[in-house]
Amino acid sequence: LNTMKIGLLTFHDTTNFGSLLQTFGLYKKILDLGYDIEVVDYQCKSIMKREIPKHFSFLQSPRNLIKDILLGTTIRKKYGALSKFLQNNMKLSNRCDIDTIKQISSSFDKFVVGSDIVWGMDIIEGDLTYFLNFESESKKKTAFSSSIGNPWNAQEKETIKPFLKDFSYIAVREDESAIWVKELTGNRPDVVCDPTMLLTTDDWRKYTYKRIDCGKYILVYFDNKNGDCIRSAIKIANTKGLKVKNINYGLPVNGVQNVKPLSLEDFLSLINDAAEVITASYHGMLFSIYFNKQFIYFNRAHKSRMNTLARKLQVTECNGEGKDVLNMPQINYMKVNNAVEDYRSFSIECLKKLLEI
């Protein structure tokens, strides 16, 4: 075991499957490479506000009370299941916040700012911890597969430029992010895969179980604003005699079976056992590819993510926008799996370079 101690800083405390899956992917790969690693249990105000469900309270309006009973309970159960996965499968540092993170800095030899849209100033609401502003040693500052989402404005660029220039290694997740980082640092960072791709399909299948209705449904995970995913799924299901399952924690959508997976295992099994997947989710797209599903994607938000991915993995023809979804080409998974393998190998080499700096 390498004696170096790594602190992984990312969005880990979450009700979002994608965030937890990418946290685990990077954590597990660094661990497998022989390093001592902990997830930095950092409590970012804006992420907590977005991700952590509020405690149940009777002290709310009757309308909100009914909504909370119907929807809030499920989200709290999901949060409980994801927290349990985090506790059982990863080592966490002492809990810290913006005022106390400096105190744990000395217990790590290197920080890795992980994936997810950790550099999206609109998402972190200006919390510069994800730019390692609390750490003075440049050699301890690295980033792997960080994402920016929406472009920074002029004022944000001024603020973060000195921090980014102080990193000893940066790899980002999208081509666009690489251009934006180069503009501020003068160096083009490596563009690497989402950390979920660092693990193989066999690794991920360990977290699935066989469903009774395996192969009998089309799965929808996230929809775009126009409702293209649901509409397309119903259309295809009607021609093939399949059901439509829609992952949905809000008000039920008509004409489909609304399902509420709580654990990572529930979620991964739903994708693994689907006949096809239609998704406007980045991680929905990734896991459809890992599990070799025929899938169609529609872009929803932070479009650079799906566009980069589709180009890299040669699945641009799976974009359903403006297409006849009943006549989509079959995906050639020999070609796609080779592209995944190449991208994974390249990204693991980048990760090793980061860890050895």
N, C-alpha and C positions, 0 to 999 in steps of 0.2 A: 504493500500500500504506500502510495506517495504521502509524505508527511504534510504536504501543503494542504491548508484548509480553505475550501472554497465557500463563499457565501453567494447564494443565488437569489437575486432580487427581481421579482416579477409580480404578476397579479395571481396570487395563489389562494387567497381567502375569498371564496367566490361561490355563486350559485350557477356559474356558467361552465358547461361541460368543456368547451374548447379551452378556456383558461386553465382549468385543472389538468387537462390532458397534455397541454404543452408544457406545463410546469413539471409534470411527472416525466415526460419524454426527455427533457434536458437533464433533470436531476438524475434519472436512472442511467443515462448514457455517461455522465461524468463519473458516477459511482462505478459503473462497469469498466471505465478506463483506469480505475485504481485510485481515485482521489477521495479524500474525506470531504463530504459536502453537507451543508445545511441550507434549507430554505430560510431566508431572512424573514422572520415573522413581522413584517413591516405593516403597520396600519395606516394606509393613506386615506385621508378624509374623504376625498371625492370617490375613491373606489368603494369604500365602505358604504357610502351613501347610495351608490349604484347597485352594489352587489349583495349587501347583507340585509336579509329581511328584518323588518321591525318586529319587536315583541308584540304579541296579541294584547289588545287593550279594549276593555268595555267602554272606555271614555272616548268614544268617537260617534259621529252622526250615525243614525240607523242605516243609512245607505252605505256608508263606509264599513259599518259593522258586518253587513250581509256580504259585501264584497270581500272583506278580510276572511270571513268564515269560508267562503267558496274558494277563493284563490290563494289567500295568504297562508293557509294551513299547509297546502301542497308545497309551496315554495320553501316554507320552514322545514318541512320533511326532507326536501331535496338538499337544502343547505346542510342539514344534519348528516345526510348520507355522504355528501362530498367532503365535509369536514372529517368524517370518520375515515374515508379513504386517505385523505391527506395525513392524518395522525398515524394511521397504520402502515403507510408505505413510504413516508419521508420523515427525515429528521428536521425538526424546526429549531431555530435559534430562540433565545429569549424574545418575548414580544417587545416591540419598540415602535415609536412614532417619530414624527418630524423633529421633536425636541430631544429624543433620547438615542436616536440611531448612532450618533457620533460615539456614544459610549461603547457600542459593541464593535466598532470599527477595528479595534486592535485585536479582536479574537479571530480575525480572518486574514489570510495571506493574500487573498485575491477576491475581488467581487466580479461576478458575472451578472450583468443586467440582462435579464432573459427576454424571451419573445413576448408576443402580444403587443398591443398598441401602447407600449410603455412610454413612448416618446410623443404621443399625441397630446399636445398641450390642451386641447379641448376636453380630453378625457381625464387627464391627471389634474386639470384645472391649475396648471402652473406649479405643481409640486416638483421641485428640482431634485428631490432625492433620487429619482430615477436617472438623473445625470450625474449621480455620485458627487454632488456638491459638498458633501460632508467629509469626503476623503481627500487628504492632501497628497498622498503618494500616487504619482501617475502610473507606476508599474502595477499597482493593484486594481486599476480600472480597465475593465473589458466589457464588451457587449456582444451577445450572440443572438442573431436573428431578431434583433429589435425592429419594431415597426413604428411608423409615424402616422399612418392613416391620412388625415387631411394635412395639406401643406402648412408649414409655419408662416406666420405673418412677419413683417419686417421687424417689429419690436421683439417678438419671440426669438427670432434669429440672433439679434444682438445679445439677448440674455443668455442663450444657451451655447453660443459659439465658443467662449473660453472653456466651458466645461467639456464639450466634445473634443476640442483640440488637445485636452489633457489625457484622453484615453490612450492606453498603450496598444489596444487592438479593438477594432469594431467590425462586426459582421451584421448586416441587416437582412430583412426578409423579402424586400421588394426592390425591383429595379429603380422605381421612382425614389424610394428612400435613399438608395445609393447616390443618386444624383443630388438630392437635397443635402446629404451629409458632406459630399465632396465640395459642394459650394461653400460650406462653412469651414472645412478642415483642410482643404487642398488635396486630400487623399480620397481615392474612390475605395469604399469598403467592399469586402467580399459580400456577395449576395448568396445566402445559404437557405436551406430548407426550413420549414416550420419544424420545431423540435419533435413533434409527434413522428416525423419521418425518420428520426435517428434510430427509432426502434423498428423492428421488422413486423410484417403482418402476423407471423407466428407469435411474436412477443405480445401483440395486442389481443390475439385470439384467446390468450390465457385469461382474459378478463371478460369472456363472453360465455353464455350458456345457450343451449338449443331451445328455441321457442316452439310451442305446439303448432303455430300457424306458419312455420318456416316456408318461405317461397310463395305465400298466398296473398301477399299485399304489396302495394307500392307505398313507400314511405315518403312523407313530406316533412322536411325539417327547415323551418323558417320560410317565409314567403316574402316576395317583394311588394312594393306599394300597390301594384296593379292586380295582385292576386293571381299572377301567372302560374305559380307552382301548384296551387290547389286545383285551378282550372285544368291545367295540363294533366295532372295526376288522375283526375276524374275521367277525362277524355280517354286516356290510355287504359285505365282500369276497366272501363266499359267495353272496350274492344277485346280485352284479354280475360275477362271474367275474374278480375282480382278485386280485393278490397282496397280502400285507401286509408292508411293510418297517418294522422297528422299530429306531430309532437306539438302540444299546445297547452300552456298553463293558464291561458286567459279564458275569455268567454268561448263556449263551444262554437265551432264552425259547422254549418249545415252540410249534409250530404257526405260526410266523412266520419271515420271513427277517431275521436280525439283521444290521444294517449298522453300520459304524464310520467315518463320515466323518471325515477328518483335517483338511482345510483348510476355510476359510470358503467357498471355491468349491464344494467337495463338498456342504457343508451346504445352501447356498442353492439349489444345483441340485436336490437331493433334494426340497425344498419346491416349487420352481418347476415341476418335472415330475410331481408327484404328481397323481393323479386327485382325491383328497380328502386332508385332513389331520385327524388326531384327536390332540389334544395337551393336556397339563397344564402346558405351558410358556408363560410370558408372551411370550417372543420367538417361540416357535412360533406363537402366536396372531397376533402382529403381522405376521410375514412371510407367513402364510396370507392375511391381509387385503391386504397390499401386492401379492401375486401373484394376488389375486382367486380364491382357492380356496374351494370348498365345504369348511367345516370344522366340527368339533364340539370344544368345549373342556370340560375338567373342571378344577375348582379343586384345587390341591395344597397350596401353602403361600403365606404372605403374600397372603391372598385379596383384599385391597383393590386390588391391582394389576389383576387381571383384571376385577374388578367395575367399577372406574372406567372402564377401557378399553371394556368392553362397552356401558356406558351412553353414553359419549361418541360411540362409532362406530356406535351403533344395531345391535349384534349380540347383544343379550341373549338372543335366541331360539336362539342357537347353543350355549347352555349345555346340556350333555347330561344333567345330574344329574336322575335320576328320570324321564327321557323315553324314549319308544320311538325308539331311534336310527334305525330303518328308516323312520320317517315324520317326519323333521325338515324344516322348511320350507326352500325354496331361498333363498339369500341374494340380496337385491336389491343388486347391486354399484353400480348408478348412485347409489343413495341413500348407500351406505356410502362410496364414493369421494368424493362431495361432502363428507361429514362429515370424512373424512381431510384433504381439501384445506383445509377451513375451519380445522381444528385445527392443521394445519401452518402456515398463514398466521398465525394468532394467535400460535403459539409462536415463529415467526421474528421477529415484531414484539417479543415479550418479550425474545428473545435480543439484538436490536439495542438495546433499551432498557438491558439489562444492560451491554452493551459500551460504551455511550455515557456511562454514569454516571461 
